[in-house]
């Protein structure tokens, strides 16, 4: 069975894929660093900036217990310039309804979890 890391991603205007929410208890939530609004930059070293959500999905999903490295960029008022970070997570079965961050409207959202 294919598993994920417990993030909901959304395509925003300009083409970037951003974190819409992080599912409570999932691998992404347990890292403590992935935040709503973070821009997905690469998966396992493959640059995905500019890809759409459906093209990104197969790179995130995989067998339970397998690792995935996701690279993000954080932009915003509290960050001077862009700040990038990598997170290694172990894929697991996650509850797609266990959102740890508020659900607010975005353009198009897809859960990977």
Phi, psi and omega in degrees: 000139180279138182231169181226204184241359176082040173240148171252122182253155181219143175273129180248166179301140186100348173094352181288149173258122184240161175284121175272318178202163178240127183283128181303130177087349180279171180304319181295319179295320182293337178292329180075006183242337184282128184236153174306133178097346177297140183265127177286124184254317182206156175230122182049041177083355179269117180293123183243008179300125181096349176284159174270169186300317182294330179285330180284325187311311182297338179281335182274319182283148179185183181295145177304137179090351178274155183264151173220139176253120179246134179250132182234159170237138179248129176232158179151181185298322185275359182243128177274111184076203179258146177231123181257152175207153178248144178227127174262126181231153175259122182298144181209166170288130181230157178274112183294347181261006184262054182294132179263351180238153185300141177270113177235154185300137171229181183288296180221127182238149176216134181269138177239083186205000000 
